[in-house]
Amino acid sequence: MADLAMNMPIFRSERALGFQKLIRRKHSNPQQQRGGKGPQLAKHLKVPQLVTIGVGSTIGAGVYVLIGTVARDRAGPSLSASFLIAGIAAALSAFCYAELASRCPSAGSAYHYAYTCVGEGIAWLIGWALILEYTVGGAAVARGISPNLGTFFGGADNLPAIFVRRTIPGVGIVVDPCAALLVLIVTVFLCRGIKESAMVQSVMTLLNLSVLVFVIVTGVYVGYKTGWEGYKQPGGFLPFGINGMLGGAATVFFSYIGFDTVASTAEEVKRPQRDLPFGIGLSLFICSSLYMAVSAVIVGIVPYQSMDPDTPMSSAFADNHLQWAMYIVAAGAVAALSTTLLGSLLPQPRILMAMSRDGLLPPLFSILNPATSIPIYSTVATGAAAAMLAFTMDVNQLSGMVSVGTLFAFTIVGIAVLIVRYVPPSDRTILAIPVPVPVTLPPLPPAAVQKPRIVPPVLPVVSEDVKQSPAFLVQSGATLQTRTNCQDVSKSVSSTGSKYGTMAPKQEKEQQSHSLGSQKETVYTPLLPKDPAEWDKIQDETRRSAAALGIFCICVGALLISFSTSLTFIPSWLRWTVGTLGGIPLGGGTFILLLIPQDEARHNFGQSGGFLCPFIPILPIISIMVNVYLLVNLESLTWIRVSIWLALGTLVYFFYGMNHSLLGQEPQTQDSEH
């Protein structure tokens, strides 16, 4: 048993059990690992298409509604500053997405990054949460289109009879045929191919941007005409103080969700190393600029106390005798909702396809249409599920669940960047953990099993016939290594005899005098290797262990600090205690990452030549803290609903995904780097 305890090799089994399955990781580019075989998406996208996809998915109807609520109840005239702060916070996640998207340009977005950097278990939870987000989000957006369409007909009740919402007697379900039809239309466009979908997205996005530019230009004209009375209210620029401005930033942060859709199309980009970072960065810059300009204008022409929380833009122009502008704003809202609907349904088929290619879902979801090169069954399933929800359910009660998947993904992406920089996984193998396994040793040579003479307690020396045997290291208490290491160790001792060999009396005397001499090279110290390469390897493993500990401490600290600032119902002394307990690991982990150098193996992870996230490790750490804080501050009812969904996903994983994962079917090589 002692020998077994001393021999804990890195072991990978084709049918690994338990916890090891949850932390196994896949290649950063599965298509390259498989030699280009298997289903692949067509590469049609460039920077312009990526920007329109990102802007269209981000700027939804929220900007047409959200500015009224936040300005009146939270920020006041400082609403534009709230959008600026939220944009900076979103940019932190965008930087992390840009690096990982250019390193690992494969379908799946955050699910793929988590699978390559963290492990299969976390990747499954992210993918499962994103499925819920895109389905519920698409249904919620679709149900918001019919009221805006009703503006052109004198109200939603005046729509054509086939599109009017109706209540089913006896069950009280309000069905929305218009929303379901719109989802099916968008699904048809998605089935036509990514090139056609991007073209439709571009047209609707340009219409939306044109309306927002109209709002800005017309608002500036009205503002100069009226003297910007909105900024002359009591309380000044910060009527709710700094806390109000920061609270408004936390609320409007969700209006930036959508740029991650660009990363989900990575496999369809012609030049991902260059185009993906540009697409993500330009999308976020355009959205942030428009948000700030629109909010600054609307707050300036209407006092924040008088804003309509439901239709702030339309009411702002109506109060200034521009009722005709209401129809232009309504057209922009319809265009914004349409692009958001397309952006919600676009990523999910690719996530389903990525999970199916990895074996976590049935292979049906990874089948591509030969003509359009899109995952046809995944797209149809996504559209059908979203249409059913939009038709039958009041998804407003489920809309809070949309944010969980995105914030969870943002958090994991920040952690993944730290892992890539400090403890990058090898693209050759999956993650493994040390497990005790029996070791079969070769039999000792005849000369080595003879009974040795009793000699004074001196340094044992091996005979020539035992030098090449791995059993020498095991029986002498050293760690089992390769034959080359055995040869190196044998050179560090004298070769005149051994307790495993036979010694003549003359050799015994020579051994005693030799060992009591001053020749230091005969002393064998297994903990201090003489080979510089071995010493460098030990230092590297120590550095990687320290970095992994630092990343873990940062995650724990961010979680505790977020709880301490959010749980306002507990005593203040307990909040301070939890915050202090969180600050210690957060500060310690940050100090560790600042102190140690980044791993040189990061240059070999994924594809080189792409975007690199700046200000490592500070930028990802701040991104993690922001997203964890927003996650913790979600409503408790939202977390209960999400927990039920994640519990269902856990059952699916344990009963299907874990047993059908491709990583459990492919033989893996032994690699001590993990």
FITIZA-712173 format. One line per field, with one value per residue (C-alpha): residue number from 1; y negated, z negated, x. Coordinates in nm, 3 decimals. Each point is the difference from the previous one (the first is absolute). Layout:
<nodes>
seq = (NUM,...) .
v = (Y,...) .
w = (Z,...) .
u = (X,...) .
</nodes>
This chain:
<nodes>
seq = (1,2,3,4,5,6,7,8,9,10,11,12,13,14,15,16,17,18,19,20,21,22,23,24,25,26,27,28,29,30,31,32,33,34,35,36,37,38,39,40,41,42,43,44,45,46,47,48,49,50,51,52,53,54,55,56,57,58,59,60,61,62,63,64,65,66,67,68,69,70,71,72,73,74,75,76,77,78,79,80,81,82,83,84,85,86,87,88,89,90,91,92,93,94,95,96,97,98,99,100,101,102,103,104,105,106,107,108,109,110,111,112,113,114,115,116,117,118,119,120,121,122,123,124,125,126,127,128,129,130,131,132,133,134,135,136,137,138,139,140,141,142,143,144,145,146,147,148,149,150,151,152,153,154,155,156,157,158,159,160,161,162,163,164,165,166,167,168,169,170,171,172,173,174,175,176,177,178,179,180,181,182,183,184,185,186,187,188,189,190,191,192,193,194,195,196,197,198,199,200,201,202,203,204,205,206,207,208,209,210,211,212,213,214,215,216,217,218,219,220,221,222,223,224,225,226,227,228,229,230,231,232,233,234,235,236,237,238,239,240,241,242,243,244,245,246,247,248,249,250,251,252,253,254,255,256,257,258,259,260,261,262,263,264,265,266,267,268,269,270,271,272,273,274,275,276,277,278,279,280,281,282,283,284,285,286,287,288,289,290,291,292,293,294,295,296,297,298,299,300,301,302,303,304,305,306,307,308,309,310,311,312,313,314,315,316,317,318,319,320,321,322,323,324,325,326,327,328,329,330,331,332,333,334,335,336,337,338,339,340,341,342,343,344,345,346,347,348,349,350,351,352,353,354,355,356,357,358,359,360,361,362,363,364,365,366,367,368,369,370,371,372,373,374,375,376,377,378,379,380,381,382,383,384,385,386,387,388,389,390,391,392,393,394,395,396,397,398,399,400,401,402,403,404,405,406,407,408,409,410,411,412,413,414,415,416,417,418,419,420,421,422,423,424,425,426,427,428,429,430,431,432,433,434,435,436,437,438,439,440,441,442,443,444,445,446,447,448,449,450,451,452,453,454,455,456,457,458,459,460,461,462,463,464,465,466,467,468,469,470,471,472,473,474,475,476,477,478,479,480,481,482,483,484,485,486,487,488,489,490,491,492,493,494,495,496,497,498,499,500,501,502,503,504,505,506,507,508,509,510,511,512,513,514,515,516,517,518,519,520,521,522,523,524,525,526,527,528,529,530,531,532,533,534,535,536,537,538,539,540,541,542,543,544,545,546,547,548,549,550,551,552,553,554,555,556,557,558,559,560,561,562,563,564,565,566,567,568,569,570,571,572,573,574,575,576,577,578,579,580,581,582,583,584,585,586,587,588,589,590,591,592,593,594,595,596,597,598,599,600,601,602,603,604,605,606,607,608,609,610,611,612,613,614,615,616,617,618,619,620,621,622,623,624,625,626,627,628,629,630,631,632,633,634,635,636,637,638,639,640,641,642,643,644,645,646,647,648,649,650,651,652,653,654,655,656,657,658,659,660,661,662,663,664,665,666,667,668,669,670,671,672,673,674) .
v = (0.000,-0.235,0.051,-0.065,-0.323,-0.125,0.063,-0.230,-0.042,-0.222,0.249,-0.029,0.276,0.032,0.043,-0.243,-0.002,-0.258,-0.342,0.047,-0.004,-0.338,-0.165,0.155,-0.256,0.010,-0.136,-0.373,0.073,0.331,-0.020,-0.025,0.291,0.212,-0.094,-0.212,0.288,-0.028,-0.270,-0.351,-0.327,-0.207,-0.303,-0.305,-0.271,-0.306,-0.306,-0.187,0.300,0.060,-0.362,0.009,0.329,-0.140,-0.336,0.159,0.253,-0.264,-0.301,0.133,-0.159,-0.061,-0.334,-0.107,0.083,0.033,-0.361,-0.123,0.235,-0.045,-0.378,-0.051,0.243,0.038,-0.237,-0.316,-0.219,0.216,0.280,-0.045,0.046,0.320,0.128,-0.091,0.193,0.298,-0.014,0.010,0.299,0.176,-0.081,0.202,0.313,-0.098,-0.007,0.351,0.123,-0.150,0.190,0.334,-0.035,-0.064,0.282,0.254,-0.087,0.278,0.011,-0.010,-0.329,0.012,0.370,0.077,-0.219,0.162,0.347,-0.071,-0.190,0.104,0.338,0.194,-0.041,-0.381,-0.011,0.205,-0.232,-0.305,0.155,0.109,-0.347,-0.167,0.226,-0.135,-0.357,-0.003,0.186,-0.210,-0.318,0.058,0.072,-0.311,-0.221,0.144,-0.075,-0.361,-0.059,0.014,-0.296,-0.214,0.111,-0.105,-0.360,-0.010,0.139,-0.222,0.256,0.368,0.089,-0.141,0.242,0.250,0.255,0.282,-0.191,-0.130,0.146,0.219,0.165,0.372,0.053,0.218,-0.009,-0.373,0.034,-0.303,0.118,-0.227,0.126,-0.298,0.082,0.366,-0.092,-0.241,0.268,0.243,-0.261,-0.066,0.376,0.029,-0.269,0.180,0.323,-0.175,-0.037,-0.233,-0.225,-0.065,-0.040,-0.254,-0.196,-0.022,-0.093,-0.278,-0.151,-0.003,-0.128,-0.289,-0.092,0.008,-0.212,-0.249,-0.046,-0.052,-0.256,-0.174,-0.007,-0.151,-0.266,-0.100,0.005,-0.233,-0.242,0.008,-0.036,-0.313,-0.138,0.058,-0.073,0.355,-0.041,0.360,-0.093,-0.297,0.199,-0.016,0.239,-0.067,0.273,0.254,-0.032,0.355,-0.032,0.222,0.309,-0.080,-0.033,0.330,0.171,-0.123,0.141,0.342,-0.012,-0.115,0.247,0.260,-0.217,0.088,0.373,0.124,-0.069,0.356,0.114,-0.096,0.257,0.274,-0.042,0.045,0.316,-0.185,-0.290,-0.005,-0.159,0.056,-0.116,-0.348,-0.037,0.132,-0.254,-0.281,0.120,0.022,-0.328,-0.207,0.141,-0.098,-0.345,-0.081,0.120,-0.193,-0.320,0.019,0.080,-0.299,-0.240,0.105,-0.011,-0.340,-0.148,0.147,-0.095,-0.349,-0.080,0.148,-0.031,0.344,-0.022,-0.035,0.288,0.273,0.328,0.199,-0.225,-0.259,-0.091,-0.033,-0.198,-0.226,-0.106,-0.019,-0.238,-0.224,0.004,0.260,0.269,0.119,0.114,0.267,0.209,-0.020,0.108,0.289,0.111,-0.005,0.206,0.263,0.013,0.025,0.283,0.184,-0.019,0.106,0.295,0.105,-0.047,0.212,0.292,-0.011,0.126,0.281,0.243,-0.038,0.074,0.307,0.107,-0.045,0.203,0.269,0.019,0.054,0.287,-0.176,-0.016,0.240,-0.014,-0.122,-0.357,-0.005,0.097,-0.275,-0.084,0.078,-0.298,-0.269,0.145,-0.084,0.234,0.053,0.212,-0.222,-0.308,0.152,0.124,-0.343,-0.177,0.245,-0.029,-0.381,-0.022,0.224,-0.211,-0.324,0.131,0.144,-0.143,-0.332,-0.003,-0.325,0.211,0.195,-0.292,-0.031,0.346,-0.138,-0.187,0.298,0.183,-0.309,-0.113,0.355,0.014,-0.339,0.118,0.325,-0.182,-0.227,0.305,0.176,-0.289,0.026,0.376,-0.044,-0.252,0.170,0.371,0.064,0.349,0.210,0.042,0.355,0.149,-0.046,-0.088,0.280,0.038,0.219,0.330,0.300,0.291,0.329,0.012,0.323,0.011,0.222,0.276,-0.075,0.168,0.307,-0.189,-0.263,0.240,0.164,-0.061,-0.297,-0.007,-0.213,-0.312,-0.317,-0.256,-0.175,-0.135,0.296,0.039,0.193,0.265,-0.021,0.265,-0.195,-0.347,0.047,0.145,-0.230,0.214,-0.165,-0.332,0.158,0.213,-0.281,-0.241,-0.229,-0.096,0.219,-0.179,0.087,0.222,-0.308,-0.141,0.335,-0.020,-0.359,0.102,0.296,-0.231,-0.197,0.288,0.227,0.326,0.217,0.185,-0.004,0.139,0.178,0.148,0.209,-0.164,0.144,-0.090,-0.212,-0.187,-0.059,-0.172,-0.208,-0.095,-0.107,-0.211,-0.145,-0.094,-0.159,-0.207,-0.348,0.084,-0.173,0.130,0.339,-0.145,0.067,-0.261,0.075,-0.327,-0.210,0.114,-0.075,-0.031,-0.370,0.108,0.197,-0.298,-0.231,0.248,0.001,-0.379,-0.014,0.244,-0.204,-0.319,0.163,0.128,-0.347,-0.157,0.250,-0.073,-0.373,0.033,0.211,-0.255,-0.281,0.183,0.074,-0.355,-0.158,0.219,-0.084,-0.373,0.004,0.173,-0.247,-0.300,0.156,0.160,-0.321,0.184,0.149,-0.194,-0.243,0.167,0.329,-0.172,-0.155,0.337,0.172,-0.286,0.022,0.376,-0.059,-0.278,0.218,0.270,-0.257,-0.214,0.302,0.156,-0.329,-0.045,0.350,-0.060,-0.338,0.155,0.304,-0.014,0.123,0.347,0.016,0.284,-0.255,-0.076,0.357,0.007,-0.031,-0.203,-0.266,-0.347,-0.116,-0.259,0.003,-0.132,-0.292,-0.072,0.360,0.099,-0.315,-0.029,0.359,-0.021,-0.316,0.164,0.303,-0.221,-0.206,0.304,0.192,-0.307,-0.024,0.373,-0.015,-0.298,0.176,0.070,0.310,0.121,-0.016,0.218,0.253,0.032,0.022,0.262,0.220,-0.031,0.072,0.301,0.137,-0.058,0.182,0.307,-0.014,-0.024,0.289,0.231,-0.086,-0.257,0.146,0.346,-0.114,-0.268,0.039,-0.056,0.322,0.195,-0.114,0.144,-0.272,-0.018,-0.044,-0.350,-0.130,-0.361,0.017) .
w = (0.000,-0.064,0.351,0.137,-0.196,0.135,0.358,0.102,0.377,0.215,0.130,0.275,0.058,0.298,-0.245,-0.275,-0.298,-0.234,-0.042,0.275,0.262,-0.120,0.043,0.327,0.269,0.373,0.272,0.066,0.368,0.027,0.379,0.023,-0.242,0.216,0.314,0.143,-0.001,-0.124,0.054,0.054,0.042,0.315,-0.038,0.138,-0.264,-0.002,-0.223,0.138,-0.049,-0.348,-0.099,0.118,-0.183,-0.319,0.014,0.101,-0.283,-0.258,0.076,-0.064,-0.118,-0.337,0.109,0.103,-0.346,-0.248,0.008,-0.140,-0.298,-0.097,0.045,-0.208,-0.283,-0.014,0.183,0.109,0.236,-0.069,0.212,0.271,-0.263,-0.112,0.357,0.018,-0.317,0.115,0.338,-0.165,-0.209,0.312,0.178,-0.262,0.104,0.367,-0.027,-0.149,0.270,0.272,-0.111,-0.042,0.324,0.199,-0.177,0.028,0.306,-0.036,-0.041,-0.352,-0.138,-0.382,-0.005,0.220,-0.204,-0.325,0.149,0.109,-0.312,-0.301,0.060,0.137,-0.301,-0.007,0.380,-0.008,-0.257,0.209,0.319,-0.174,-0.152,0.339,0.158,-0.249,0.052,0.378,0.005,-0.265,0.126,0.354,-0.117,-0.222,0.284,0.239,-0.239,-0.018,0.373,0.037,-0.235,0.199,0.327,-0.143,0.000,0.377,-0.030,-0.280,-0.273,-0.042,0.000,0.350,0.157,0.254,-0.178,0.057,-0.187,-0.297,-0.339,-0.142,-0.332,0.002,-0.210,-0.304,-0.024,0.013,0.245,0.223,0.340,0.238,0.362,0.129,-0.221,0.101,0.370,-0.029,-0.166,0.281,0.264,-0.165,-0.020,0.375,0.062,-0.231,0.194,0.324,-0.119,-0.198,0.300,0.056,-0.372,-0.028,0.292,-0.164,-0.328,0.177,0.154,-0.325,-0.197,0.241,-0.039,-0.378,0.007,0.234,-0.250,-0.288,0.204,0.073,-0.374,-0.073,0.273,-0.065,-0.374,0.032,0.203,-0.262,-0.280,0.142,0.067,-0.356,-0.179,-0.127,-0.288,-0.110,-0.132,-0.199,-0.256,-0.378,-0.113,0.291,0.199,-0.286,-0.170,-0.137,-0.084,0.106,-0.120,0.230,0.296,-0.082,-0.059,0.339,0.154,-0.148,0.151,0.349,0.014,0.130,0.306,0.112,0.002,0.357,0.124,-0.100,0.296,0.219,-0.177,0.066,0.376,-0.027,0.212,0.286,0.015,0.285,-0.200,-0.366,-0.151,0.146,0.062,-0.326,-0.231,0.238,0.019,-0.378,-0.069,0.265,-0.096,-0.362,0.089,0.230,-0.253,-0.286,0.205,0.109,-0.350,-0.148,0.274,-0.006,-0.381,-0.017,0.251,-0.142,-0.358,0.119,0.173,-0.266,-0.380,-0.140,-0.245,0.292,0.210,0.113,-0.117,0.283,0.304,-0.094,0.355,0.146,-0.296,0.006,0.358,-0.065,-0.293,0.242,0.260,0.230,-0.007,0.350,-0.135,-0.198,0.313,0.085,-0.351,0.023,0.328,-0.168,-0.291,0.241,0.186,-0.328,-0.123,0.331,-0.004,-0.364,0.081,0.280,-0.228,-0.271,0.230,0.194,-0.269,-0.151,0.297,0.000,-0.371,0.047,0.290,-0.204,-0.290,0.242,0.171,-0.341,-0.068,-0.281,0.204,0.263,0.340,0.166,-0.110,0.184,0.344,0.255,0.303,0.299,0.196,-0.269,-0.244,-0.303,-0.281,0.140,-0.275,-0.275,0.174,0.047,-0.360,-0.128,0.207,-0.094,-0.373,0.009,0.208,-0.243,-0.296,0.179,0.092,-0.333,-0.290,-0.174,0.016,-0.191,-0.316,0.141,0.149,-0.304,0.078,0.322,-0.189,-0.195,0.299,0.135,-0.331,-0.076,0.341,-0.050,-0.334,0.140,0.296,-0.238,-0.196,0.324,0.102,-0.330,0.049,0.354,-0.118,-0.319,0.019,0.369,0.078,0.255,0.336,0.021,-0.289,-0.240,-0.365,-0.234,-0.374,-0.193,-0.097,-0.163,0.239,-0.040,0.157,0.142,-0.048,0.195,-0.201,-0.141,0.161,-0.182,-0.129,-0.153,-0.217,-0.174,-0.368,-0.057,-0.260,-0.307,0.034,-0.204,0.069,0.301,0.321,0.204,0.345,0.287,0.206,0.378,0.057,-0.208,0.138,0.288,-0.210,-0.103,-0.309,-0.146,-0.048,-0.144,-0.259,-0.096,-0.076,0.301,0.241,0.302,0.311,0.348,0.092,0.090,-0.350,-0.143,0.195,-0.119,-0.361,0.030,0.115,-0.322,-0.211,0.008,0.192,-0.226,-0.178,-0.137,-0.270,0.282,0.138,-0.123,-0.154,-0.052,-0.323,0.196,0.164,-0.339,-0.129,0.317,-0.032,-0.365,0.069,0.313,-0.168,-0.298,0.233,0.127,0.344,-0.017,0.333,-0.158,-0.219,0.151,-0.085,0.194,-0.108,0.155,0.360,0.160,0.349,0.063,0.218,-0.288,-0.232,0.253,0.027,-0.377,-0.008,0.284,-0.176,-0.318,0.189,0.168,-0.335,-0.153,0.297,-0.022,-0.372,0.072,0.259,-0.240,-0.280,0.231,0.084,-0.366,-0.106,0.271,-0.103,-0.370,0.062,0.229,-0.269,-0.264,0.209,0.113,-0.316,-0.152,-0.231,-0.217,-0.282,0.109,-0.212,0.179,0.338,-0.094,-0.118,0.325,0.200,-0.190,0.045,0.371,0.025,-0.137,0.272,0.269,-0.093,-0.052,0.333,0.182,-0.166,0.105,0.364,-0.003,-0.154,0.221,0.376,0.259,0.143,0.319,0.121,0.056,0.337,0.109,-0.110,0.283,0.309,-0.021,0.150,-0.143,-0.253,-0.349,-0.296,-0.161,-0.367,-0.115,-0.267,-0.117,0.288,-0.019,-0.379,0.013,0.265,-0.225,-0.296,0.201,0.143,-0.329,-0.171,0.261,-0.029,-0.377,0.024,0.219,-0.161,-0.215,0.203,0.311,-0.165,-0.105,0.358,0.139,-0.259,0.118,0.359,-0.095,-0.208,0.304,0.207,-0.258,0.036,0.379,-0.030,-0.244,0.186,0.354,0.049,-0.238,0.154,0.364,-0.020,0.270,-0.258,-0.168,0.325,0.132,-0.154,-0.158,-0.036,-0.326,-0.064,-0.331,0.096,-0.156) .
u = (0.000,0.288,0.127,-0.349,-0.033,0.330,-0.106,-0.288,0.041,-0.218,-0.255,-0.259,-0.246,-0.227,-0.285,0.097,-0.233,-0.148,0.151,0.257,-0.277,-0.120,0.340,0.116,0.072,-0.003,0.228,-0.026,-0.066,-0.189,-0.018,0.378,0.041,-0.230,0.193,-0.282,-0.246,-0.357,-0.266,0.132,-0.185,0.049,0.229,-0.182,0.030,0.225,0.026,-0.307,-0.227,0.140,-0.062,-0.361,-0.058,0.152,-0.181,-0.330,0.017,0.095,-0.220,-0.347,-0.319,0.164,0.140,-0.351,-0.139,0.287,0.116,-0.332,-0.004,0.365,-0.001,-0.313,0.076,0.380,0.234,-0.182,0.205,0.308,-0.150,0.262,0.274,-0.174,0.010,0.370,0.084,-0.204,0.174,0.341,-0.108,-0.127,0.326,0.189,-0.189,0.032,0.381,-0.005,-0.237,0.219,0.310,-0.172,-0.197,0.318,0.186,-0.282,-0.213,-0.251,-0.377,-0.135,0.133,0.028,-0.090,0.301,0.235,-0.111,0.045,0.357,0.110,-0.210,-0.158,-0.293,-0.229,0.012,-0.022,-0.320,-0.161,0.087,-0.130,-0.320,-0.051,0.057,-0.262,-0.254,0.118,-0.032,-0.333,-0.173,0.167,-0.120,-0.355,-0.008,0.121,-0.258,-0.288,0.115,-0.030,-0.379,-0.070,0.245,-0.158,-0.334,0.122,-0.045,-0.357,-0.124,0.068,0.082,-0.372,-0.036,0.246,-0.137,-0.217,0.247,0.274,-0.200,0.081,-0.275,-0.070,-0.082,-0.316,0.035,0.380,0.067,0.291,0.053,0.121,0.188,-0.023,0.199,0.298,0.001,-0.021,0.291,0.215,-0.078,0.086,0.335,0.062,-0.056,0.262,0.244,-0.055,0.094,0.359,0.225,0.064,-0.370,-0.064,0.280,-0.146,-0.344,0.166,0.192,-0.313,-0.196,0.300,0.048,-0.367,0.036,0.315,-0.166,-0.283,0.243,0.195,-0.331,-0.076,0.343,-0.014,-0.361,0.060,0.298,-0.214,-0.277,0.254,0.157,-0.346,-0.124,0.326,0.061,-0.240,0.057,0.344,-0.132,-0.194,0.056,0.268,0.231,0.168,-0.011,-0.338,0.029,0.370,0.287,-0.184,-0.290,0.232,0.173,-0.335,-0.113,0.319,-0.075,-0.349,0.097,0.289,-0.245,-0.064,0.356,-0.069,0.014,0.353,0.091,-0.213,0.297,0.217,-0.255,0.054,0.379,0.005,-0.172,0.247,0.250,0.285,-0.090,0.332,-0.049,-0.372,-0.145,0.172,-0.093,-0.359,-0.038,0.177,-0.177,-0.340,0.045,0.139,-0.293,-0.256,0.158,0.024,-0.364,-0.123,0.182,-0.110,-0.367,-0.022,0.172,-0.243,-0.322,0.089,0.088,-0.329,-0.232,0.040,0.076,-0.293,-0.244,0.129,-0.239,0.160,-0.163,0.049,0.265,0.103,-0.348,-0.127,0.307,-0.073,-0.375,0.060,0.189,-0.280,0.159,-0.267,0.094,0.337,-0.185,-0.041,0.370,0.091,-0.249,0.159,0.339,-0.133,-0.137,0.331,0.192,-0.220,0.035,0.380,0.008,-0.227,0.233,0.300,-0.162,-0.079,0.330,0.245,-0.207,0.017,0.377,0.021,-0.220,0.221,0.319,-0.141,-0.117,0.341,0.156,-0.241,-0.187,-0.321,-0.139,0.178,-0.321,0.079,0.336,-0.137,0.061,-0.207,0.228,-0.131,0.015,0.260,-0.210,-0.113,-0.347,-0.155,0.141,-0.139,-0.345,-0.011,0.100,-0.262,-0.274,0.074,0.014,-0.319,-0.186,0.110,-0.084,-0.346,-0.113,0.200,0.027,0.377,0.029,0.008,0.293,0.190,0.227,0.137,0.148,0.271,0.130,0.147,0.172,0.149,0.110,0.167,0.168,0.140,0.140,0.155,0.193,0.119,0.096,0.227,0.186,0.035,0.135,0.259,0.119,-0.089,-0.071,-0.125,0.182,-0.171,0.133,-0.190,-0.287,0.021,0.090,0.045,0.242,-0.160,0.168,0.042,0.181,0.344,0.138,0.374,0.240,0.169,0.343,0.301,0.133,0.299,-0.220,-0.203,0.295,0.027,0.232,0.271,-0.055,0.206,0.020,-0.275,0.144,-0.151,-0.132,0.145,-0.153,0.169,0.018,-0.264,-0.257,0.064,-0.241,-0.283,-0.291,-0.039,0.309,-0.177,-0.312,0.180,0.236,-0.285,0.032,-0.276,-0.065,0.116,0.110,0.292,0.201,-0.048,0.105,0.323,0.059,-0.055,0.231,0.278,-0.024,0.122,0.300,-0.019,0.214,-0.275,-0.356,-0.214,-0.180,0.322,0.292,0.306,0.341,0.185,0.243,-0.284,-0.158,0.312,0.028,-0.364,0.040,0.306,-0.156,-0.326,0.179,0.215,-0.061,-0.141,-0.338,-0.116,-0.074,-0.278,-0.344,-0.264,-0.319,-0.169,0.279,0.042,0.334,-0.146,-0.088,-0.290,-0.148,0.041,-0.171,-0.285,-0.049,0.000,-0.254,-0.232,0.028,-0.083,-0.302,-0.127,0.034,-0.180,-0.285,-0.033,-0.004,-0.278,-0.205,0.045,-0.110,-0.324,-0.076,0.084,-0.218,-0.292,0.030,0.036,-0.304,-0.205,0.115,-0.112,-0.328,-0.144,-0.130,-0.242,0.277,0.173,0.267,0.270,-0.065,0.018,0.333,0.127,-0.098,0.149,0.327,0.014,-0.052,0.256,0.280,-0.009,-0.079,0.298,0.224,-0.093,0.053,0.339,0.105,-0.089,0.175,0.310,0.052,0.067,-0.245,0.049,0.203,-0.223,-0.277,0.157,-0.072,-0.364,-0.249,0.078,0.267,0.004,-0.332,-0.111,0.151,-0.195,0.190,0.070,0.029,-0.101,-0.182,-0.247,-0.137,-0.017,-0.215,-0.218,-0.051,-0.092,-0.251,-0.178,-0.005,-0.146,-0.278,-0.069,-0.034,-0.236,-0.255,-0.336,-0.032,-0.299,0.215,0.262,-0.264,-0.123,0.352,0.094,-0.285,0.118,0.362,-0.109,-0.180,0.314,0.210,-0.218,0.032,0.378,0.042,-0.237,0.110,0.276,0.257,-0.024,-0.003,0.269,0.263,0.272,-0.110,0.020,0.337,0.319,0.206,0.375,0.179,0.123,0.115,-0.059,-0.344) .
</nodes>
